[in-house]
């Protein structure tokens, strides 16, 4: 099987699975927070660091996955990352104290981003224009299941045993991905198109991408927009258990509506490809996010006690808007650098992950004690994301057509 003969549906399922083990690493352990904290003598703030430590490592390594795949090929880098992730998950399952758990969580973070980051480059390796948007949306739609089912799986596993079972589940999932990647994924980045893995050119290439004002606007728009949603994801234990007064097996009340909105948005994004301009679709997505955070602030300000379903409906609308916006911003960034898609994907991921680590490690513990504080924090992030997008539209006017592959093109293109 070659890159040109990969069945699109199979590729979408594989890439979604590769992207899933990142959020699985976060969300499956949420129901186990009280149990792990009780065993290791850790309070809620300390337990939150199991998320932030993972995300910091994830963000730091994200700048390496893409360039490695540009130089060594996509398939080899993905398989290596999966093997490291499986070993790290074994270490987490066998952890005997919090320090050991945090150390292997860092190792998980160092390897978990390979599927998401390199997978984006794979999409743009094999498809172009509207087809790439459709596949990106299909991947997002399938991938969106992960945050919904992960805490549910975690809750079920806790019903059968103690918290290490969650990490043994992650080991099994990683092994399944190693097998399917070996069977289904050919190399999509041939040797003639690869870039030499030399630190000097790599750093200069990163700097050129990072200081590009257009990259900064697009990456910031995506990072801020998603942070409005991620604030609630990172605060899920407090939001579900403390604010909504639900139990460890009721995380589905929060995650299912949120992911339902994300999957619907991803589906409509794919259907709109070729029928609606990227600028218009992204504008609709940002409008949905704005309406969601406004409704959330009003509800949180006047409701004496947040309750189901009203407390989660704004989050559902927010996730719908995020799913409309994300493929447009991601493809715009990848198409700026036809020969450096891995590097561009890495830097975009680094921007978003750094923001997410800040949200999980600093803002979530500060804001998650009160529903209105969470709503206001999400509102600020959504506003900042929209302002960055408006700035881009003011400078660009409208998204332009797809960029064809030009192996000699080393400079960024200004077309979307």
LUMRO-997039 format. One record per residue (C-alpha): residue number from 1; x, y, z. Coordinates in steps of 0.02 Angstrom, whole numbers. Layout:
BEGIN
+-----+--------+--------+--------+
! pos !      X !      Y !      Z !
+-----+--------+--------+--------+
! NUM !      X !      Y !      Z !
...
+-----+--------+--------+--------+
This chain:
BEGIN
+-----+--------+--------+--------+
! pos !      X !      Y !      Z !
+-----+--------+--------+--------+
!   1 !      0 !      0 !      0 !
!   2 !     63 !    173 !    -46 !
!   3 !     14 !    346 !     12 !
!   4 !    -94 !    372 !   -142 !
!   5 !   -195 !    212 !   -114 !
!   6 !   -237 !    229 !     71 !
!   7 !   -427 !    212 !     93 !
!   8 !   -483 !    380 !    161 !
!   9 !   -601 !    307 !    291 !
!  10 !   -467 !    189 !    357 !
!  11 !   -341 !    331 !    363 !
!  12 !   -465 !    440 !    457 !
!  13 !   -494 !    304 !    587 !
!  14 !   -308 !    271 !    608 !
!  15 !   -260 !    454 !    626 !
!  16 !   -404 !    484 !    746 !
!  17 !   -344 !    338 !    851 !
!  18 !   -167 !    406 !    851 !
!  19 !   -232 !    574 !    910 !
!  20 !   -342 !    492 !   1043 !
!  21 !   -206 !    429 !   1158 !
!  22 !   -161 !    608 !   1203 !
!  23 !   -332 !    653 !   1277 !
!  24 !   -351 !    476 !   1344 !
!  25 !   -197 !    510 !   1451 !
!  26 !   -285 !    660 !   1527 !
!  27 !   -467 !    612 !   1542 !
!  28 !   -465 !    429 !   1594 !
!  29 !   -382 !    470 !   1760 !
!  30 !   -505 !    606 !   1811 !
!  31 !   -622 !    486 !   1904 !
!  32 !   -470 !    414 !   1995 !
!  33 !   -412 !    580 !   2068 !
!  34 !   -490 !    548 !   2241 !
!  35 !   -421 !    371 !   2249 !
!  36 !   -245 !    418 !   2193 !
!  37 !   -244 !    570 !   2307 !
!  38 !   -298 !    465 !   2457 !
!  39 !   -163 !    333 !   2424 !
!  40 !    -22 !    458 !   2400 !
!  41 !    -81 !    591 !   2522 !
!  42 !   -108 !    723 !   2387 !
!  43 !   -241 !    859 !   2388 !
!  44 !   -338 !    923 !   2238 !
!  45 !   -207 !   1053 !   2192 !
!  46 !    -66 !    925 !   2196 !
!  47 !   -168 !    801 !   2092 !
!  48 !   -194 !    936 !   1962 !
!  49 !     -6 !    932 !   1934 !
!  50 !    -22 !    757 !   1860 !
!  51 !   -109 !    847 !   1717 !
!  52 !      3 !   1000 !   1706 !
!  53 !    165 !    895 !   1715 !
!  54 !    101 !    788 !   1572 !
!  55 !     51 !    942 !   1470 !
!  56 !    216 !   1034 !   1499 !
!  57 !    313 !    882 !   1436 !
!  58 !    190 !    862 !   1292 !
!  59 !    216 !   1045 !   1242 !
!  60 !    406 !   1038 !   1258 !
!  61 !    421 !    882 !   1150 !
!  62 !    294 !    945 !   1023 !
!  63 !    428 !   1054 !    943 !
!  64 !    530 !    897 !    906 !
!  65 !    402 !    774 !    835 !
!  66 !    368 !    873 !    677 !
!  67 !    549 !    907 !    624 !
!  68 !    594 !    726 !    661 !
!  69 !    457 !    670 !    544 !
!  70 !    513 !    796 !    412 !
!  71 !    687 !    719 !    419 !
!  72 !    657 !    534 !    459 !
!  73 !    484 !    502 !    390 !
!  74 !    311 !    501 !    471 !
!  75 !    290 !    314 !    500 !
!  76 !    454 !    284 !    593 !
!  77 !    427 !    430 !    711 !
!  78 !    248 !    380 !    750 !
!  79 !    294 !    199 !    790 !
!  80 !    439 !    251 !    901 !
!  81 !    328 !    372 !    997 !
!  82 !    197 !    236 !   1025 !
!  83 !    325 !    115 !   1096 !
!  84 !    391 !    246 !   1218 !
!  85 !    212 !    289 !   1269 !
!  86 !    171 !    107 !   1305 !
!  87 !    324 !     90 !   1417 !
!  88 !    283 !    253 !   1507 !
!  89 !    106 !    190 !   1541 !
!  90 !    178 !     31 !   1617 !
!  91 !    282 !    140 !   1732 !
!  92 !    128 !    239 !   1785 !
!  93 !     33 !     79 !   1824 !
!  94 !    176 !     17 !   1934 !
!  95 !    205 !    183 !   2023 !
!  96 !    225 !    167 !   2212 !
!  97 !    225 !    352 !   2256 !
!  98 !    175 !    519 !   2182 !
!  99 !    351 !    563 !   2126 !
! 100 !    364 !    404 !   2024 !
! 101 !    192 !    433 !   1950 !
! 102 !    237 !    611 !   1900 !
! 103 !    401 !    554 !   1821 !
! 104 !    314 !    428 !   1709 !
! 105 !    175 !    553 !   1672 !
! 106 !    312 !    666 !   1603 !
! 107 !    375 !    522 !   1495 !
! 108 !    197 !    495 !   1434 !
! 109 !    189 !    679 !   1387 !
! 110 !    353 !    670 !   1293 !
! 111 !    284 !    535 !   1178 !
! 112 !     96 !    564 !   1172 !
! 113 !     98 !    709 !   1048 !
! 114 !    174 !    609 !    907 !
! 115 !      8 !    543 !    842 !
! 116 !    -82 !    710 !    840 !
! 117 !     60 !    817 !    774 !
! 118 !    132 !    701 !    643 !
! 119 !    -43 !    644 !    596 !
! 120 !    -88 !    821 !    541 !
! 121 !     62 !    822 !    424 !
! 122 !      9 !    652 !    355 !
! 123 !   -161 !    725 !    307 !
! 124 !    -81 !    864 !    209 !
! 125 !     46 !    744 !    132 !
! 126 !    -90 !    643 !     47 !
! 127 !   -232 !    766 !     14 !
! 128 !   -255 !    947 !    -37 !
! 129 !   -383 !   1086 !    -25 !
! 130 !   -563 !   1035 !     10 !
! 131 !   -515 !    850 !     22 !
! 132 !   -390 !    890 !    159 !
! 133 !   -523 !    990 !    253 !
! 134 !   -644 !    845 !    239 !
! 135 !   -517 !    720 !    306 !
! 136 !   -465 !    839 !    445 !
! 137 !   -648 !    855 !    493 !
! 138 !   -674 !    666 !    489 !
! 139 !   -523 !    641 !    601 !
! 140 !   -587 !    776 !    720 !
! 141 !   -759 !    695 !    725 !
! 142 !   -692 !    522 !    770 !
! 143 !   -557 !    594 !    883 !
! 144 !   -693 !    692 !    974 !
! 145 !   -759 !    531 !   1048 !
! 146 !   -602 !    513 !   1156 !
! 147 !   -635 !    647 !   1289 !
! 148 !   -815 !    585 !   1303 !
! 149 !   -780 !    402 !   1330 !
! 150 !   -613 !    417 !   1421 !
! 151 !   -682 !    468 !   1592 !
! 152 !   -825 !    345 !   1571 !
! 153 !   -699 !    206 !   1540 !
! 154 !   -598 !    267 !   1688 !
! 155 !   -752 !    258 !   1799 !
! 156 !   -794 !     83 !   1741 !
! 157 !   -616 !     23 !   1769 !
! 158 !   -621 !     92 !   1946 !
! 159 !   -778 !    -11 !   1974 !
! 160 !   -679 !   -168 !   1933 !
! 161 !   -516 !   -127 !   2021 !
! 162 !   -401 !     10 !   2079 !
! 163 !   -326 !    156 !   1982 !
! 164 !   -177 !     62 !   1903 !
! 165 !   -303 !    -28 !   1792 !
! 166 !   -327 !    137 !   1700 !
! 167 !   -144 !    141 !   1650 !
! 168 !   -147 !    -43 !   1599 !
! 169 !   -291 !      4 !   1484 !
! 170 !   -180 !    140 !   1407 !
! 171 !    -43 !     10 !   1381 !
! 172 !   -165 !   -102 !   1288 !
! 173 !   -226 !     44 !   1183 !
! 174 !    -48 !     91 !   1135 !
! 175 !     -9 !    -88 !   1083 !
! 176 !   -166 !    -90 !    975 !
! 177 !   -108 !     70 !    890 !
! 178 !     66 !     -1 !    860 !
! 179 !    -12 !   -150 !    772 !
! 180 !   -133 !    -49 !    665 !
! 181 !     -3 !     81 !    619 !
! 182 !    117 !    -56 !    565 !
! 183 !    -18 !   -134 !    455 !
! 184 !   -111 !     18 !    388 !
! 185 !      6 !    167 !    377 !
! 186 !    132 !    175 !    235 !
! 187 !    265 !    309 !    229 !
! 188 !    185 !    470 !    163 !
! 189 !    341 !    579 !    166 !
! 190 !    464 !    506 !     38 !
! 191 !    652 !    523 !     56 !
! 192 !    674 !    652 !    -86 !
! 193 !    558 !    772 !      6 !
! 194 !    643 !    754 !    176 !
! 195 !    745 !    890 !    258 !
! 196 !    914 !    858 !    341 !
! 197 !    906 !    844 !    530 !
! 198 !   1035 !    977 !    574 !
! 199 !   1013 !   1088 !    727 !
! 200 !   1064 !   1250 !    642 !
! 201 !    943 !   1245 !    494 !
! 202 !    809 !   1173 !    608 !
! 203 !    820 !   1316 !    732 !
! 204 !    825 !   1445 !    592 !
! 205 !    672 !   1365 !    513 !
! 206 !    580 !   1367 !    679 !
! 207 !    626 !   1548 !    707 !
! 208 !    567 !   1596 !    533 !
! 209 !    399 !   1512 !    565 !
! 210 !    379 !   1578 !    741 !
! 211 !    414 !   1761 !    699 !
! 212 !    298 !   1758 !    549 !
! 213 !    155 !   1876 !    601 !
! 214 !     27 !   1775 !    506 !
! 215 !     77 !   1614 !    595 !
! 216 !     65 !   1705 !    761 !
! 217 !   -110 !   1769 !    724 !
! 218 !   -176 !   1601 !    666 !
! 219 !    -93 !   1500 !    805 !
! 220 !   -150 !   1623 !    939 !
! 221 !   -328 !   1622 !    873 !
! 222 !   -334 !   1432 !    886 !
! 223 !   -247 !   1423 !   1055 !
! 224 !   -356 !   1553 !   1140 !
! 225 !   -516 !   1485 !   1062 !
! 226 !   -481 !   1308 !   1121 !
! 227 !   -424 !   1369 !   1293 !
! 228 !   -603 !   1425 !   1328 !
! 229 !   -656 !   1244 !   1311 !
! 230 !   -501 !   1167 !   1388 !
! 231 !   -526 !   1267 !   1548 !
! 232 !   -681 !   1161 !   1578 !
! 233 !   -595 !    999 !   1525 !
! 234 !   -450 !   1031 !   1645 !
! 235 !   -574 !   1077 !   1782 !
! 236 !   -686 !    926 !   1751 !
! 237 !   -654 !    841 !   1921 !
! 238 !   -702 !    999 !   2016 !
! 239 !   -842 !   1047 !   1896 !
! 240 !   -924 !    875 !   1896 !
! 241 !   -892 !    818 !   2074 !
! 242 !   -896 !    982 !   2172 !
! 243 !  -1001 !   1105 !   2073 !
! 244 !  -1128 !    989 !   1990 !
! 245 !  -1128 !    871 !   2141 !
! 246 !  -1115 !    714 !   2033 !
! 247 !  -1013 !    557 !   2069 !
! 248 !   -862 !    473 !   1989 !
! 249 !   -971 !    374 !   1867 !
! 250 !  -1068 !    524 !   1805 !
! 251 !   -934 !    616 !   1707 !
! 252 !  -1033 !    574 !   1550 !
! 253 !  -1156 !    712 !   1596 !
! 254 !  -1018 !    836 !   1558 !
! 255 !   -915 !    751 !   1423 !
! 256 !  -1050 !    676 !   1312 !
! 257 !  -1137 !    842 !   1271 !
! 258 !   -970 !    929 !   1249 !
! 259 !   -904 !    798 !   1129 !
! 260 !  -1073 !    786 !   1044 !
! 261 !  -1057 !    970 !    999 !
! 262 !   -878 !    943 !    940 !
! 263 !   -925 !    795 !    830 !
! 264 !  -1072 !    889 !    753 !
! 265 !   -960 !   1038 !    717 !
! 266 !   -828 !    926 !    637 !
! 267 !   -961 !    841 !    531 !
! 268 !  -1031 !   1006 !    469 !
! 269 !   -855 !   1072 !    435 !
! 270 !   -823 !    923 !    321 !
! 271 !   -991 !    945 !    234 !
! 272 !   -957 !   1130 !    207 !
! 273 !   -789 !   1100 !    121 !
! 274 !   -802 !   1164 !    -56 !
! 275 !   -973 !   1241 !    -25 !
! 276 !   -927 !   1382 !     93 !
! 277 !   -770 !   1486 !    110 !
! 278 !   -654 !   1451 !    254 !
! 279 !   -672 !   1629 !    317 !
! 280 !   -861 !   1617 !    326 !
! 281 !   -858 !   1447 !    411 !
! 282 !   -732 !   1507 !    540 !
! 283 !   -835 !   1664 !    569 !
! 284 !   -988 !   1557 !    607 !
! 285 !   -883 !   1453 !    726 !
! 286 !   -819 !   1604 !    821 !
! 287 !   -997 !   1673 !    830 !
! 288 !  -1055 !   1509 !    909 !
! 289 !   -912 !   1518 !   1036 !
! 290 !   -960 !   1698 !   1079 !
! 291 !  -1143 !   1652 !   1104 !
! 292 !  -1092 !   1503 !   1211 !
! 293 !   -980 !   1598 !   1332 !
! 294 !  -1107 !   1740 !   1346 !
! 295 !  -1247 !   1618 !   1391 !
! 296 !  -1130 !   1529 !   1512 !
! 297 !  -1086 !   1689 !   1604 !
! 298 !  -1269 !   1740 !   1620 !
! 299 !  -1322 !   1568 !   1682 !
! 300 !  -1178 !   1556 !   1807 !
! 301 !  -1212 !   1731 !   1872 !
! 302 !  -1397 !   1704 !   1908 !
! 303 !  -1416 !   1517 !   1943 !
! 304 !  -1404 !   1481 !   2129 !
! 305 !  -1335 !   1308 !   2095 !
! 306 !  -1269 !   1244 !   1927 !
! 307 !  -1367 !   1092 !   1872 !
! 308 !  -1389 !    972 !   1727 !
! 309 !  -1425 !   1003 !   1584 !
! 310 !  -1415 !   1193 !   1588 !
! 311 !  -1237 !   1203 !   1653 !
! 312 !  -1168 !   1098 !   1509 !
! 313 !  -1269 !   1163 !   1361 !
! 314 !  -1158 !   1318 !   1338 !
! 315 !  -1004 !   1206 !   1341 !
! 316 !  -1085 !   1100 !   1206 !
! 317 !  -1112 !   1253 !   1095 !
! 318 !   -934 !   1310 !   1129 !
! 319 !   -863 !   1142 !   1074 !
! 320 !   -970 !   1151 !    916 !
! 321 !   -892 !   1319 !    872 !
! 322 !   -716 !   1259 !    910 !
! 323 !   -740 !   1111 !    792 !
! 324 !   -794 !   1227 !    651 !
! 325 !   -643 !   1341 !    674 !
! 326 !   -503 !   1216 !    704 !
! 327 !   -483 !   1135 !    531 !
! 328 !   -480 !   1305 !    445 !
! 329 !   -341 !   1373 !    557 !
! 330 !   -238 !   1213 !    553 !
! 331 !   -241 !   1193 !    363 !
! 332 !   -199 !   1377 !    342 !
! 333 !    -42 !   1354 !    448 !
! 334 !     11 !   1193 !    362 !
! 335 !    -10 !   1268 !    189 !
! 336 !    106 !   1412 !    232 !
! 337 !    255 !   1292 !    233 !
! 338 !    238 !   1153 !    102 !
! 339 !    406 !   1072 !    144 !
! 340 !    402 !   1104 !    330 !
! 341 !    228 !   1042 !    376 !
! 342 !    296 !    941 !    521 !
! 343 !    384 !   1092 !    593 !
! 344 !    232 !   1204 !    566 !
! 345 !    119 !   1075 !    649 !
! 346 !    241 !   1061 !    794 !
! 347 !    245 !   1247 !    825 !
! 348 !     57 !   1262 !    815 !
! 349 !     40 !   1119 !    939 !
! 350 !    173 !   1196 !   1052 !
! 351 !     75 !   1359 !   1056 !
! 352 !    -87 !   1273 !   1102 !
! 353 !     -9 !   1152 !   1226 !
! 354 !     86 !   1287 !   1318 !
! 355 !    -78 !   1378 !   1338 !
! 356 !   -163 !   1218 !   1396 !
! 357 !    -26 !   1183 !   1523 !
! 358 !    -49 !   1358 !   1593 !
! 359 !   -236 !   1333 !   1602 !
! 360 !   -222 !   1162 !   1687 !
! 361 !    -81 !   1204 !   1807 !
! 362 !   -122 !   1384 !   1856 !
! 363 !   -293 !   1446 !   1804 !
! 364 !   -399 !   1291 !   1832 !
! 365 !   -351 !   1274 !   2017 !
! 366 !   -385 !   1459 !   2042 !
! 367 !   -553 !   1466 !   1951 !
! 368 !   -632 !   1295 !   1975 !
! 369 !   -706 !   1330 !   2146 !
! 370 !   -845 !   1438 !   2074 !
! 371 !   -948 !   1416 !   1916 !
! 372 !   -950 !   1602 !   1876 !
! 373 !   -760 !   1612 !   1887 !
! 374 !   -745 !   1471 !   1761 !
! 375 !   -872 !   1555 !   1645 !
! 376 !   -782 !   1722 !   1651 !
! 377 !   -614 !   1640 !   1618 !
! 378 !   -685 !   1549 !   1466 !
! 379 !   -762 !   1711 !   1406 !
! 380 !   -596 !   1801 !   1409 !
! 381 !   -511 !   1663 !   1309 !
! 382 !   -650 !   1658 !   1179 !
! 383 !   -640 !   1847 !   1157 !
! 384 !   -451 !   1843 !   1135 !
! 385 !   -466 !   1704 !   1005 !
! 386 !   -595 !   1803 !    905 !
! 387 !   -490 !   1962 !    913 !
! 388 !   -340 !   1869 !    840 !
! 389 !   -450 !   1801 !    701 !
! 390 !   -520 !   1973 !    662 !
! 391 !   -343 !   2039 !    656 !
! 392 !   -299 !   1905 !    528 !
! 393 !   -454 !   1944 !    425 !
! 394 !   -413 !   2129 !    428 !
! 395 !   -239 !   2093 !    362 !
! 396 !   -288 !   1957 !    239 !
! 397 !   -465 !   2003 !    191 !
! 398 !   -514 !   1822 !    151 !
! 399 !   -436 !   1649 !    146 !
! 400 !   -358 !   1608 !    -21 !
! 401 !   -353 !   1444 !   -116 !
! 402 !   -256 !   1289 !    -73 !
! 403 !    -68 !   1284 !    -93 !
! 404 !     -1 !   1151 !   -213 !
! 405 !    148 !   1048 !   -163 !
! 406 !    307 !   1130 !   -228 !
! 407 !    460 !   1034 !   -166 !
! 408 !    574 !   1181 !   -195 !
! 409 !    469 !   1304 !    -96 !
! 410 !    559 !   1340 !     66 !
! 411 !    481 !   1508 !    101 !
! 412 !    307 !   1523 !    176 !
! 413 !    165 !   1558 !     58 !
! 414 !     33 !   1686 !     99 !
! 415 !   -108 !   1582 !     29 !
! 416 !   -228 !   1485 !    138 !
+-----+--------+--------+--------+
